[in-house]
Amino acid sequence: MVNFSEIKIFVGAVNAPSNGQWFTLPVLPVKVTQTLMNKGVIGPGTENEEIMISDYEAPFKIDPYESINKLNNVVESAKRALDNGISEQDLSDLFDQGLIVLDNQIDRQVEKFVIIKAEEDDDLANEVIARRGGVGQLSNEDIDYYFDFKKYGRDLILGGSYAKLPHGNYVEL
């Protein structure tokens, strides 16, 4: 998996895309141009003036003619999100699920999410209920809908906490 913080682009000449240089983002566009001119990839006498991204290593697709400034902004924003505690894996998962878009606001987009580490759905439920202050904070409708009263009552009797009396009453032991 390529991380958002380790995006690389191969920039070459439009007329000879394999003739170019790898750059790690963020990189100044003027540095890209200067490096390619110094290598003789673009500039006077090369018949190549325009550049394109002919290859990349990134967790998302990059258009060959994407702006390097835009890509720099995406990387910088992703780095701010990482610095604020979001993991590379969570960032990648949020993008893959379509919950964030690639722009210079990634760090602001992820601020609205609360990420809970849970292996199973019941772990998620337990964590959410604990964060809300316990079962007492759930609405009566939620409790009625999600809670299995029959199973709980049976377990109270089987566990020895309560006994069933003959005429529909129960006694706490």
Rosetta constraint file for C-alpha pairs under 8 A:
AtomPair CA 1 CA 59 HARMONIC 7.09 0.50
AtomPair CA 2 CA 6 HARMONIC 6.72 0.50
AtomPair CA 2 CA 7 HARMONIC 7.12 0.50
AtomPair CA 2 CA 57 HARMONIC 6.54 0.50
AtomPair CA 2 CA 58 HARMONIC 5.51 0.50
AtomPair CA 2 CA 59 HARMONIC 5.46 0.50
AtomPair CA 3 CA 7 HARMONIC 6.72 0.50
AtomPair CA 3 CA 58 HARMONIC 6.87 0.50
AtomPair CA 3 CA 59 HARMONIC 6.44 0.50
AtomPair CA 3 CA 88 HARMONIC 6.22 0.50
AtomPair CA 3 CA 92 HARMONIC 7.86 0.50
AtomPair CA 4 CA 58 HARMONIC 6.77 0.50
AtomPair CA 4 CA 59 HARMONIC 6.57 0.50
AtomPair CA 4 CA 75 HARMONIC 6.36 0.50
AtomPair CA 4 CA 78 HARMONIC 6.40 0.50
AtomPair CA 4 CA 79 HARMONIC 7.54 0.50
AtomPair CA 4 CA 88 HARMONIC 6.90 0.50
AtomPair CA 4 CA 92 HARMONIC 7.73 0.50
AtomPair CA 5 CA 75 HARMONIC 6.28 0.50
AtomPair CA 5 CA 78 HARMONIC 7.00 0.50
AtomPair CA 5 CA 79 HARMONIC 6.07 0.50
AtomPair CA 6 CA 24 HARMONIC 6.87 0.50
AtomPair CA 6 CA 25 HARMONIC 7.18 0.50
AtomPair CA 6 CA 58 HARMONIC 7.55 0.50
AtomPair CA 7 CA 24 HARMONIC 5.97 0.50
AtomPair CA 7 CA 25 HARMONIC 5.73 0.50
AtomPair CA 7 CA 56 HARMONIC 7.49 0.50
AtomPair CA 7 CA 57 HARMONIC 5.61 0.50
AtomPair CA 7 CA 58 HARMONIC 4.97 0.50
AtomPair CA 7 CA 59 HARMONIC 7.91 0.50
AtomPair CA 7 CA 75 HARMONIC 7.58 0.50
AtomPair CA 8 CA 22 HARMONIC 6.66 0.50
AtomPair CA 8 CA 23 HARMONIC 5.51 0.50
AtomPair CA 8 CA 24 HARMONIC 4.35 0.50
AtomPair CA 8 CA 25 HARMONIC 5.91 0.50
AtomPair CA 8 CA 56 HARMONIC 5.54 0.50
AtomPair CA 8 CA 57 HARMONIC 5.09 0.50
AtomPair CA 8 CA 58 HARMONIC 6.71 0.50
AtomPair CA 9 CA 22 HARMONIC 5.62 0.50
AtomPair CA 9 CA 23 HARMONIC 5.39 0.50
AtomPair CA 9 CA 24 HARMONIC 6.50 0.50
AtomPair CA 9 CA 25 HARMONIC 7.49 0.50
AtomPair CA 9 CA 53 HARMONIC 6.34 0.50
AtomPair CA 9 CA 54 HARMONIC 7.77 0.50
AtomPair CA 9 CA 55 HARMONIC 5.95 0.50
AtomPair CA 9 CA 56 HARMONIC 4.24 0.50
AtomPair CA 9 CA 57 HARMONIC 6.40 0.50
AtomPair CA 10 CA 20 HARMONIC 6.66 0.50
AtomPair CA 10 CA 21 HARMONIC 5.47 0.50
AtomPair CA 10 CA 22 HARMONIC 4.26 0.50
AtomPair CA 10 CA 23 HARMONIC 6.26 0.50
AtomPair CA 10 CA 53 HARMONIC 5.58 0.50
AtomPair CA 10 CA 54 HARMONIC 5.77 0.50
AtomPair CA 10 CA 55 HARMONIC 4.92 0.50
AtomPair CA 10 CA 56 HARMONIC 5.75 0.50
AtomPair CA 11 CA 17 HARMONIC 7.42 0.50
AtomPair CA 11 CA 20 HARMONIC 5.41 0.50
AtomPair CA 11 CA 21 HARMONIC 5.59 0.50
AtomPair CA 11 CA 22 HARMONIC 6.41 0.50
AtomPair CA 11 CA 23 HARMONIC 7.53 0.50
AtomPair CA 11 CA 32 HARMONIC 7.77 0.50
AtomPair CA 11 CA 51 HARMONIC 6.57 0.50
AtomPair CA 11 CA 52 HARMONIC 5.55 0.50
AtomPair CA 11 CA 53 HARMONIC 4.47 0.50
AtomPair CA 11 CA 54 HARMONIC 5.95 0.50
AtomPair CA 11 CA 55 HARMONIC 7.30 0.50
AtomPair CA 12 CA 16 HARMONIC 6.71 0.50
AtomPair CA 12 CA 17 HARMONIC 4.60 0.50
AtomPair CA 12 CA 18 HARMONIC 6.15 0.50
AtomPair CA 12 CA 19 HARMONIC 5.33 0.50
AtomPair CA 12 CA 20 HARMONIC 3.91 0.50
AtomPair CA 12 CA 21 HARMONIC 6.53 0.50
AtomPair CA 12 CA 36 HARMONIC 7.62 0.50
AtomPair CA 12 CA 41 HARMONIC 7.09 0.50
AtomPair CA 12 CA 51 HARMONIC 5.50 0.50
AtomPair CA 12 CA 52 HARMONIC 5.60 0.50
AtomPair CA 12 CA 53 HARMONIC 6.36 0.50
AtomPair CA 12 CA 54 HARMONIC 6.39 0.50
AtomPair CA 13 CA 17 HARMONIC 4.97 0.50
AtomPair CA 13 CA 18 HARMONIC 7.70 0.50
AtomPair CA 13 CA 19 HARMONIC 6.47 0.50
AtomPair CA 13 CA 20 HARMONIC 6.66 0.50
AtomPair CA 13 CA 41 HARMONIC 6.32 0.50
AtomPair CA 13 CA 42 HARMONIC 6.27 0.50
AtomPair CA 13 CA 48 HARMONIC 5.90 0.50
AtomPair CA 13 CA 49 HARMONIC 7.12 0.50
AtomPair CA 13 CA 50 HARMONIC 5.89 0.50
AtomPair CA 13 CA 51 HARMONIC 4.44 0.50
AtomPair CA 13 CA 52 HARMONIC 6.09 0.50
AtomPair CA 14 CA 48 HARMONIC 6.90 0.50
AtomPair CA 14 CA 49 HARMONIC 7.88 0.50
AtomPair CA 14 CA 50 HARMONIC 5.65 0.50
AtomPair CA 14 CA 51 HARMONIC 5.17 0.50
AtomPair CA 14 CA 52 HARMONIC 5.61 0.50
AtomPair CA 15 CA 47 HARMONIC 8.00 0.50
AtomPair CA 15 CA 48 HARMONIC 6.20 0.50
AtomPair CA 16 CA 48 HARMONIC 7.81 0.50
AtomPair CA 17 CA 52 HARMONIC 7.04 0.50
AtomPair CA 17 CA 53 HARMONIC 7.77 0.50
AtomPair CA 17 CA 54 HARMONIC 5.64 0.50
AtomPair CA 18 CA 54 HARMONIC 7.04 0.50
AtomPair CA 19 CA 41 HARMONIC 6.33 0.50
AtomPair CA 20 CA 36 HARMONIC 6.58 0.50
AtomPair CA 20 CA 41 HARMONIC 6.26 0.50
AtomPair CA 21 CA 36 HARMONIC 7.13 0.50
AtomPair CA 23 CA 27 HARMONIC 7.01 0.50
AtomPair CA 23 CA 32 HARMONIC 7.73 0.50
AtomPair CA 25 CA 71 HARMONIC 7.50 0.50
AtomPair CA 25 CA 72 HARMONIC 5.97 0.50
AtomPair CA 25 CA 75 HARMONIC 6.84 0.50
AtomPair CA 26 CA 71 HARMONIC 7.52 0.50
AtomPair CA 26 CA 72 HARMONIC 4.62 0.50
AtomPair CA 26 CA 73 HARMONIC 7.86 0.50
AtomPair CA 26 CA 75 HARMONIC 6.57 0.50
AtomPair CA 26 CA 76 HARMONIC 7.20 0.50
AtomPair CA 27 CA 31 HARMONIC 7.00 0.50
AtomPair CA 27 CA 32 HARMONIC 7.30 0.50
AtomPair CA 27 CA 68 HARMONIC 7.75 0.50
AtomPair CA 27 CA 72 HARMONIC 6.81 0.50
AtomPair CA 28 CA 32 HARMONIC 6.59 0.50
AtomPair CA 28 CA 68 HARMONIC 7.84 0.50
AtomPair CA 28 CA 69 HARMONIC 7.62 0.50
AtomPair CA 29 CA 33 HARMONIC 6.26 0.50
AtomPair CA 29 CA 68 HARMONIC 6.26 0.50
AtomPair CA 29 CA 69 HARMONIC 7.02 0.50
AtomPair CA 30 CA 34 HARMONIC 5.98 0.50
AtomPair CA 31 CA 35 HARMONIC 5.92 0.50
AtomPair CA 32 CA 36 HARMONIC 6.18 0.50
AtomPair CA 33 CA 37 HARMONIC 6.09 0.50
AtomPair CA 33 CA 42 HARMONIC 7.97 0.50
AtomPair CA 34 CA 38 HARMONIC 6.05 0.50
AtomPair CA 35 CA 39 HARMONIC 6.25 0.50
AtomPair CA 36 CA 40 HARMONIC 6.21 0.50
AtomPair CA 36 CA 41 HARMONIC 5.13 0.50
AtomPair CA 36 CA 42 HARMONIC 5.89 0.50
AtomPair CA 37 CA 41 HARMONIC 5.79 0.50
AtomPair CA 37 CA 42 HARMONIC 5.09 0.50
AtomPair CA 37 CA 43 HARMONIC 5.63 0.50
AtomPair CA 40 CA 46 HARMONIC 6.90 0.50
AtomPair CA 41 CA 46 HARMONIC 6.76 0.50
AtomPair CA 41 CA 48 HARMONIC 7.03 0.50
AtomPair CA 42 CA 46 HARMONIC 5.79 0.50
AtomPair CA 42 CA 47 HARMONIC 7.34 0.50
AtomPair CA 42 CA 48 HARMONIC 4.79 0.50
AtomPair CA 42 CA 49 HARMONIC 5.22 0.50
AtomPair CA 42 CA 50 HARMONIC 7.24 0.50
AtomPair CA 42 CA 51 HARMONIC 7.73 0.50
AtomPair CA 43 CA 47 HARMONIC 7.31 0.50
AtomPair CA 43 CA 48 HARMONIC 6.18 0.50
AtomPair CA 43 CA 49 HARMONIC 5.53 0.50
AtomPair CA 44 CA 48 HARMONIC 7.87 0.50
AtomPair CA 44 CA 49 HARMONIC 7.88 0.50
AtomPair CA 52 CA 64 HARMONIC 5.35 0.50
AtomPair CA 52 CA 65 HARMONIC 5.38 0.50
AtomPair CA 52 CA 66 HARMONIC 7.96 0.50
AtomPair CA 53 CA 62 HARMONIC 7.99 0.50
AtomPair CA 53 CA 63 HARMONIC 7.35 0.50
AtomPair CA 53 CA 64 HARMONIC 4.43 0.50
AtomPair CA 53 CA 65 HARMONIC 6.31 0.50
AtomPair CA 53 CA 66 HARMONIC 7.49 0.50
AtomPair CA 54 CA 64 HARMONIC 5.86 0.50
AtomPair CA 55 CA 64 HARMONIC 7.86 0.50
AtomPair CA 56 CA 62 HARMONIC 7.26 0.50
AtomPair CA 58 CA 62 HARMONIC 7.83 0.50
AtomPair CA 59 CA 92 HARMONIC 7.12 0.50
AtomPair CA 62 CA 66 HARMONIC 6.72 0.50
AtomPair CA 66 CA 70 HARMONIC 7.42 0.50
AtomPair CA 66 CA 71 HARMONIC 7.49 0.50
AtomPair CA 67 CA 71 HARMONIC 6.42 0.50
AtomPair CA 68 CA 72 HARMONIC 6.04 0.50
AtomPair CA 69 CA 73 HARMONIC 6.23 0.50
AtomPair CA 70 CA 74 HARMONIC 6.31 0.50
AtomPair CA 70 CA 103 HARMONIC 7.45 0.50
AtomPair CA 70 CA 104 HARMONIC 7.66 0.50
AtomPair CA 71 CA 75 HARMONIC 6.26 0.50
AtomPair CA 72 CA 76 HARMONIC 6.09 0.50
AtomPair CA 73 CA 77 HARMONIC 6.01 0.50
AtomPair CA 73 CA 103 HARMONIC 6.95 0.50
AtomPair CA 73 CA 104 HARMONIC 4.99 0.50
AtomPair CA 74 CA 78 HARMONIC 6.10 0.50
AtomPair CA 74 CA 102 HARMONIC 6.18 0.50
AtomPair CA 74 CA 103 HARMONIC 5.20 0.50
AtomPair CA 74 CA 104 HARMONIC 4.95 0.50
AtomPair CA 74 CA 105 HARMONIC 7.72 0.50
AtomPair CA 74 CA 106 HARMONIC 7.21 0.50
AtomPair CA 75 CA 79 HARMONIC 6.09 0.50
AtomPair CA 76 CA 80 HARMONIC 6.32 0.50
AtomPair CA 76 CA 104 HARMONIC 7.46 0.50
AtomPair CA 77 CA 81 HARMONIC 6.40 0.50
AtomPair CA 77 CA 103 HARMONIC 7.72 0.50
AtomPair CA 77 CA 104 HARMONIC 5.30 0.50
AtomPair CA 77 CA 105 HARMONIC 6.08 0.50
AtomPair CA 77 CA 106 HARMONIC 5.42 0.50
AtomPair CA 77 CA 107 HARMONIC 5.43 0.50
AtomPair CA 78 CA 82 HARMONIC 6.24 0.50
AtomPair CA 78 CA 106 HARMONIC 5.78 0.50
AtomPair CA 78 CA 107 HARMONIC 6.05 0.50
AtomPair CA 79 CA 83 HARMONIC 6.05 0.50
AtomPair CA 79 CA 107 HARMONIC 7.97 0.50
AtomPair CA 80 CA 84 HARMONIC 6.21 0.50
AtomPair CA 80 CA 107 HARMONIC 5.83 0.50
AtomPair CA 81 CA 85 HARMONIC 6.70 0.50
AtomPair CA 81 CA 86 HARMONIC 5.84 0.50
AtomPair CA 81 CA 106 HARMONIC 6.87 0.50
AtomPair CA 81 CA 107 HARMONIC 4.31 0.50
AtomPair CA 81 CA 108 HARMONIC 7.78 0.50
AtomPair CA 81 CA 110 HARMONIC 7.08 0.50
AtomPair CA 82 CA 86 HARMONIC 4.86 0.50
AtomPair CA 82 CA 87 HARMONIC 5.93 0.50
AtomPair CA 82 CA 88 HARMONIC 6.89 0.50
AtomPair CA 86 CA 90 HARMONIC 6.48 0.50
AtomPair CA 86 CA 91 HARMONIC 6.64 0.50
AtomPair CA 86 CA 110 HARMONIC 7.92 0.50
AtomPair CA 87 CA 91 HARMONIC 6.12 0.50
AtomPair CA 88 CA 92 HARMONIC 6.10 0.50
AtomPair CA 89 CA 93 HARMONIC 6.05 0.50
AtomPair CA 90 CA 94 HARMONIC 6.01 0.50
AtomPair CA 91 CA 95 HARMONIC 6.30 0.50
AtomPair CA 92 CA 96 HARMONIC 6.08 0.50
AtomPair CA 93 CA 97 HARMONIC 6.06 0.50
AtomPair CA 94 CA 98 HARMONIC 6.34 0.50
AtomPair CA 94 CA 99 HARMONIC 5.14 0.50
AtomPair CA 94 CA 100 HARMONIC 5.95 0.50
AtomPair CA 95 CA 99 HARMONIC 5.81 0.50
AtomPair CA 95 CA 100 HARMONIC 5.16 0.50
AtomPair CA 95 CA 101 HARMONIC 6.65 0.50
AtomPair CA 95 CA 102 HARMONIC 7.97 0.50
AtomPair CA 100 CA 106 HARMONIC 6.80 0.50
AtomPair CA 100 CA 109 HARMONIC 6.38 0.50
AtomPair CA 100 CA 110 HARMONIC 7.42 0.50
AtomPair CA 101 CA 106 HARMONIC 7.03 0.50
AtomPair CA 102 CA 106 HARMONIC 6.66 0.50
AtomPair CA 105 CA 109 HARMONIC 6.13 0.50
AtomPair CA 106 CA 110 HARMONIC 6.29 0.50
AtomPair CA 107 CA 111 HARMONIC 6.50 0.50
AtomPair CA 108 CA 112 HARMONIC 7.45 0.50
AtomPair CA 109 CA 113 HARMONIC 7.84 0.50
AtomPair CA 116 CA 124 HARMONIC 7.16 0.50
AtomPair CA 116 CA 127 HARMONIC 7.64 0.50
AtomPair CA 117 CA 124 HARMONIC 7.65 0.50
AtomPair CA 118 CA 123 HARMONIC 5.32 0.50
AtomPair CA 118 CA 124 HARMONIC 5.32 0.50
AtomPair CA 118 CA 127 HARMONIC 7.97 0.50
AtomPair CA 119 CA 123 HARMONIC 6.38 0.50
AtomPair CA 119 CA 124 HARMONIC 7.66 0.50
AtomPair CA 120 CA 124 HARMONIC 6.48 0.50
AtomPair CA 121 CA 125 HARMONIC 6.26 0.50
AtomPair CA 122 CA 126 HARMONIC 6.13 0.50
AtomPair CA 123 CA 127 HARMONIC 6.18 0.50
AtomPair CA 124 CA 128 HARMONIC 6.12 0.50
AtomPair CA 125 CA 129 HARMONIC 6.08 0.50
AtomPair CA 126 CA 130 HARMONIC 6.07 0.50
AtomPair CA 127 CA 131 HARMONIC 6.09 0.50
AtomPair CA 128 CA 132 HARMONIC 6.19 0.50
AtomPair CA 129 CA 133 HARMONIC 6.41 0.50
AtomPair CA 129 CA 134 HARMONIC 5.12 0.50
AtomPair CA 129 CA 135 HARMONIC 6.05 0.50
AtomPair CA 129 CA 137 HARMONIC 7.86 0.50
AtomPair CA 129 CA 138 HARMONIC 7.78 0.50
AtomPair CA 130 CA 134 HARMONIC 4.85 0.50
AtomPair CA 130 CA 135 HARMONIC 7.69 0.50
AtomPair CA 132 CA 137 HARMONIC 6.37 0.50
AtomPair CA 133 CA 137 HARMONIC 5.98 0.50
AtomPair CA 134 CA 138 HARMONIC 7.63 0.50
AtomPair CA 138 CA 142 HARMONIC 6.22 0.50
AtomPair CA 138 CA 143 HARMONIC 6.54 0.50
AtomPair CA 139 CA 143 HARMONIC 6.34 0.50
AtomPair CA 140 CA 144 HARMONIC 6.00 0.50
AtomPair CA 141 CA 145 HARMONIC 6.03 0.50
AtomPair CA 142 CA 146 HARMONIC 5.91 0.50
AtomPair CA 142 CA 147 HARMONIC 7.84 0.50
AtomPair CA 143 CA 147 HARMONIC 5.26 0.50
AtomPair CA 144 CA 148 HARMONIC 7.96 0.50
AtomPair CA 148 CA 152 HARMONIC 6.30 0.50
AtomPair CA 149 CA 153 HARMONIC 5.97 0.50
AtomPair CA 150 CA 154 HARMONIC 6.14 0.50
AtomPair CA 151 CA 155 HARMONIC 6.18 0.50
AtomPair CA 152 CA 156 HARMONIC 6.21 0.50
AtomPair CA 153 CA 157 HARMONIC 6.48 0.50
AtomPair CA 154 CA 158 HARMONIC 6.10 0.50
AtomPair CA 155 CA 159 HARMONIC 5.63 0.50
AtomPair CA 156 CA 160 HARMONIC 6.47 0.50
AtomPair CA 156 CA 161 HARMONIC 5.48 0.50
AtomPair CA 156 CA 162 HARMONIC 5.86 0.50
AtomPair CA 157 CA 161 HARMONIC 5.95 0.50
AtomPair CA 157 CA 162 HARMONIC 4.81 0.50
AtomPair CA 157 CA 163 HARMONIC 5.61 0.50
AtomPair CA 157 CA 164 HARMONIC 7.31 0.50
AtomPair CA 160 CA 173 HARMONIC 7.18 0.50
AtomPair CA 161 CA 172 HARMONIC 5.91 0.50
AtomPair CA 161 CA 173 HARMONIC 5.38 0.50
AtomPair CA 162 CA 170 HARMONIC 6.47 0.50
AtomPair CA 162 CA 171 HARMONIC 5.46 0.50
AtomPair CA 162 CA 172 HARMONIC 4.40 0.50
AtomPair CA 162 CA 173 HARMONIC 5.38 0.50
AtomPair CA 163 CA 170 HARMONIC 5.55 0.50
AtomPair CA 163 CA 171 HARMONIC 5.36 0.50
AtomPair CA 163 CA 172 HARMONIC 6.59 0.50
AtomPair CA 163 CA 173 HARMONIC 6.98 0.50
AtomPair CA 164 CA 168 HARMONIC 7.12 0.50
AtomPair CA 164 CA 169 HARMONIC 6.16 0.50
AtomPair CA 164 CA 170 HARMONIC 4.49 0.50
AtomPair CA 164 CA 171 HARMONIC 6.57 0.50
AtomPair CA 165 CA 169 HARMONIC 5.13 0.50
AtomPair CA 165 CA 170 HARMONIC 5.36 0.50
AtomPair CA 165 CA 171 HARMONIC 7.08 0.50
